[in-house]
């Protein structure tokens, strides 16, 4: 069974590697120390601190597995091929129907963070913008309703 390829920018790949390194080399040891301390304080039976530490260990190990899988299947988004056309990794300056101007970077779903202006290529807005040019107007159906967006700049 082949895994789905995960698109990331060079910056996103670096962040994922750094997070994995931190979890493996720092967080894993911190959690092991918490488990040891809790076990020494009161064994494992009816010990809330021990249970919390074991739950944290499970979370950390799950996150490590997820990051390892993401990195194994990661494909770095290449630089723009066609200038002025929205592609993965591009920053896009748009204006909505109310005149509000926003800037988004089109990234793979693993890096998506709308609060920081990074939208997934799989999101409704990301899909609608891909392949469009400066000056194009796109309509996007979102959960909040239909949006009209004018592409002002692509970089």
Secondary structure, DSSP 8 states (H G I E B T S, - for coil): -----EEE-HHHHHHHHHHHHHIIIIIHHHHHHHHHHHHHHH-STT-HHHHHHHHHHHHHHHHHHHHHHHHHTEEE----SSTTB--TT-EEEEEETTS-EEEEEEE-TTT-BGGGTEEETTSHHHHHHTT-BTT-EEEEEETTEEEEEEEEEE-
